[in-house]
Amino acid sequence: MTRDDLDVDPDELYGRLKAYEGRTAASGGTGRDPVNEPMIRHWCEAMGDTNPAYPAVAPPTMLQAWTMGGLAGHPGGSARSEAYDELLALLDDVGCTSVVATDCEQEYPRPLRPGDRVTFDAVIESVSPRKTTRLGTGYFVTTRMNVRAGDGELVGTHRFRILKYAPARPKNAPKPEPAPKPGLTADPARRPRPVINRDNAGFWEGVARHQLLIQRCLDCATPRFPWLPGCGACGSLRWEAFEASGTGTVFSYVVMHHPPFPAFDPPYAVALIELAEGVRMVSGITGVPYDKVRIGMPVELEFLRVDEELELPVFRGAEA
Amino acid sequence: MTARTGDELPPLRIPITRTLIVAGALASRDYQDVHHDAEAAREKGSPDIFMNILTTNGLVGRYITDHFGPRARLRKVAIRLGAPNYPGDEMVLTGQITSVAEGTAEVAVIGKNGIGHHVTGTVTVQLPSDAPGTTDASRTDAPGAIDAPRTDAPRTATTPDTPR
């Protein structure tokens, strides 16, 4: 079962969540311990980091570690604000009880050294609209923290994004499949199958013969793609199919990074191809790395054997 | 060592062991149960414990300073997590220099594991001031030997691969 619907009016809830943007997330926080060599050494051992610059300075990426409460928490209570606690409680109440960190952006104006005592303040920067991810449905919450040392010198900034979500699997679900192990021949995921119906069967029959077929209106001669029963220009239901020359250019494109879908290996480019016949189609680009695809790039039709059942028309790019 | 736009860093292979996940979580003072308690992780919809973001951040930072040497300084590390690092997997970090200007290089980093991209990110690193490419590219006798480039062969982070 996938829980993709939280029991609450999404617009009303989002309005309440948005109201927390700009409010304090933490104030007057003090590092549990001063920057110290033992913690630096533990960190370096865990990371396998043998950089001789440490522990005279702390690894910059330890920034957040100096602000963490640890198992017992900060003495005298957390620096977390009431506003931030309320925001998290609001999300807990609608079932978004799980948390996962998704983004971390840090800048390091100056290195931290053993003996430095850090203080920190944070603000709630943004709350996203409801998103459904592979983990479940929830909201991204972004905070931005300033970390200071000594007499208030800024030593680090830390933007942190979490997803607060309702797990996609209920708690008493049977034990999930173990994660796929690299190196073993796991059954590879298959690409989604095309939905073939009476209106577009002719197109897929063409693909099977390695022909890219376009429709043309028999009344006004307007070419059309994708396949549809009627002409978008004049409404006529009379049409013929003809074979595209296979040449075209990249009209536009996007590069898919995230989220990854089974059977696809991001990053990859998805292009809108303008065929020489004047119609456009969405397709994959072969022969050119995803970051070398450009608008206007000439492309040539080819057929990609995806698996034993599926063959797809794709376009091979020609690097300029 | 030189740093030129387009240069690729040698890959770094990191076996994702339970020890690494737990040691990284504790070293970063992160006691969230999903990083050390497999049963609790499963209750929260995860198949197993998984690496916390602070450890990933630390490994990305290490990857960059391993390559550019101890006198390089990290100025900015921005990462985004995707596929989690579960025990038994392996993450391969790769990087490409996307720009070099005024003694600072920007490196695009990808950490790929058995199920996808665990991490994508950008690191801004200040290069040692005598590194070729930052001042006089013809100086091959600069005391930059400490920053000697690493072998291009993939390196293993700790122990050799164990059967999975």
HADDOCK unambig.tbl for C-alpha pairs under 7 A between the chains (distance, minus, plus):
assign (segid A and resid 39 and name CA) (segid B and resid 27 and name CA) 6.84 0.50 0.50
assign (segid A and resid 42 and name CA) (segid B and resid 27 and name CA) 5.74 0.50 0.50
assign (segid A and resid 43 and name CA) (segid B and resid 24 and name CA) 6.90 0.50 0.50
assign (segid A and resid 43 and name CA) (segid B and resid 27 and name CA) 4.93 0.50 0.50
assign (segid A and resid 46 and name CA) (segid B and resid 20 and name CA) 6.17 0.50 0.50
assign (segid A and resid 46 and name CA) (segid B and resid 23 and name CA) 5.34 0.50 0.50
assign (segid A and resid 46 and name CA) (segid B and resid 24 and name CA) 5.32 0.50 0.50
assign (segid A and resid 46 and name CA) (segid B and resid 27 and name CA) 6.94 0.50 0.50
assign (segid A and resid 47 and name CA) (segid B and resid 24 and name CA) 6.76 0.50 0.50
assign (segid A and resid 47 and name CA) (segid B and resid 58 and name CA) 6.55 0.50 0.50
assign (segid A and resid 47 and name CA) (segid B and resid 59 and name CA) 5.94 0.50 0.50
assign (segid A and resid 48 and name CA) (segid B and resid 157 and name CA) 6.74 0.50 0.50
assign (segid A and resid 49 and name CA) (segid B and resid 62 and name CA) 5.88 0.50 0.50
assign (segid A and resid 51 and name CA) (segid B and resid 66 and name CA) 6.95 0.50 0.50
assign (segid A and resid 51 and name CA) (segid B and resid 70 and name CA) 5.67 0.50 0.50
assign (segid A and resid 52 and name CA) (segid B and resid 70 and name CA) 6.27 0.50 0.50
assign (segid A and resid 53 and name CA) (segid B and resid 70 and name CA) 5.52 0.50 0.50
assign (segid A and resid 60 and name CA) (segid B and resid 74 and name CA) 6.69 0.50 0.50
assign (segid A and resid 61 and name CA) (segid B and resid 57 and name CA) 6.10 0.50 0.50
assign (segid A and resid 61 and name CA) (segid B and resid 58 and name CA) 5.33 0.50 0.50
assign (segid A and resid 61 and name CA) (segid B and resid 61 and name CA) 6.35 0.50 0.50
assign (segid A and resid 62 and name CA) (segid B and resid 58 and name CA) 6.91 0.50 0.50
assign (segid A and resid 65 and name CA) (segid B and resid 28 and name CA) 4.70 0.50 0.50
assign (segid A and resid 65 and name CA) (segid B and resid 29 and name CA) 6.08 0.50 0.50
assign (segid A and resid 68 and name CA) (segid B and resid 29 and name CA) 6.00 0.50 0.50
assign (segid A and resid 70 and name CA) (segid B and resid 29 and name CA) 4.74 0.50 0.50
assign (segid A and resid 70 and name CA) (segid B and resid 30 and name CA) 6.23 0.50 0.50
assign (segid A and resid 70 and name CA) (segid B and resid 31 and name CA) 6.47 0.50 0.50
assign (segid A and resid 71 and name CA) (segid B and resid 31 and name CA) 5.99 0.50 0.50
assign (segid A and resid 98 and name CA) (segid B and resid 44 and name CA) 6.66 0.50 0.50
assign (segid A and resid 101 and name CA) (segid B and resid 53 and name CA) 6.45 0.50 0.50
assign (segid A and resid 102 and name CA) (segid B and resid 80 and name CA) 5.70 0.50 0.50
assign (segid A and resid 102 and name CA) (segid B and resid 81 and name CA) 5.06 0.50 0.50
assign (segid A and resid 103 and name CA) (segid B and resid 79 and name CA) 5.69 0.50 0.50
assign (segid A and resid 103 and name CA) (segid B and resid 80 and name CA) 4.40 0.50 0.50
assign (segid A and resid 103 and name CA) (segid B and resid 81 and name CA) 6.22 0.50 0.50
assign (segid A and resid 104 and name CA) (segid B and resid 78 and name CA) 5.70 0.50 0.50
assign (segid A and resid 104 and name CA) (segid B and resid 79 and name CA) 5.40 0.50 0.50
assign (segid A and resid 104 and name CA) (segid B and resid 80 and name CA) 6.58 0.50 0.50
assign (segid A and resid 105 and name CA) (segid B and resid 77 and name CA) 5.79 0.50 0.50
assign (segid A and resid 105 and name CA) (segid B and resid 78 and name CA) 3.92 0.50 0.50
assign (segid A and resid 105 and name CA) (segid B and resid 79 and name CA) 6.19 0.50 0.50
assign (segid A and resid 106 and name CA) (segid B and resid 76 and name CA) 5.53 0.50 0.50
assign (segid A and resid 106 and name CA) (segid B and resid 77 and name CA) 5.30 0.50 0.50
assign (segid A and resid 106 and name CA) (segid B and resid 78 and name CA) 6.04 0.50 0.50
assign (segid A and resid 107 and name CA) (segid B and resid 75 and name CA) 5.64 0.50 0.50
assign (segid A and resid 107 and name CA) (segid B and resid 76 and name CA) 4.26 0.50 0.50
assign (segid A and resid 107 and name CA) (segid B and resid 77 and name CA) 6.56 0.50 0.50
assign (segid A and resid 108 and name CA) (segid B and resid 75 and name CA) 5.05 0.50 0.50
assign (segid A and resid 108 and name CA) (segid B and resid 76 and name CA) 6.11 0.50 0.50
assign (segid A and resid 109 and name CA) (segid B and resid 75 and name CA) 6.80 0.50 0.50
assign (segid A and resid 167 and name CA) (segid B and resid 44 and name CA) 6.36 0.50 0.50
assign (segid A and resid 167 and name CA) (segid B and resid 45 and name CA) 5.71 0.50 0.50
assign (segid A and resid 168 and name CA) (segid B and resid 45 and name CA) 6.86 0.50 0.50
assign (segid A and resid 169 and name CA) (segid B and resid 45 and name CA) 5.62 0.50 0.50
assign (segid A and resid 171 and name CA) (segid B and resid 43 and name CA) 5.25 0.50 0.50
assign (segid A and resid 171 and name CA) (segid B and resid 44 and name CA) 6.82 0.50 0.50
assign (segid A and resid 176 and name CA) (segid B and resid 47 and name CA) 5.81 0.50 0.50
assign (segid A and resid 177 and name CA) (segid B and resid 47 and name CA) 6.97 0.50 0.50
assign (segid A and resid 178 and name CA) (segid B and resid 47 and name CA) 6.08 0.50 0.50
assign (segid A and resid 179 and name CA) (segid B and resid 47 and name CA) 6.57 0.50 0.50
assign (segid A and resid 180 and name CA) (segid B and resid 114 and name CA) 6.99 0.50 0.50
assign (segid A and resid 180 and name CA) (segid B and resid 115 and name CA) 6.85 0.50 0.50
assign (segid A and resid 181 and name CA) (segid B and resid 88 and name CA) 6.82 0.50 0.50
assign (segid A and resid 181 and name CA) (segid B and resid 89 and name CA) 6.01 0.50 0.50
assign (segid A and resid 181 and name CA) (segid B and resid 114 and name CA) 6.26 0.50 0.50
assign (segid A and resid 182 and name CA) (segid B and resid 89 and name CA) 6.20 0.50 0.50
assign (segid A and resid 182 and name CA) (segid B and resid 114 and name CA) 4.63 0.50 0.50
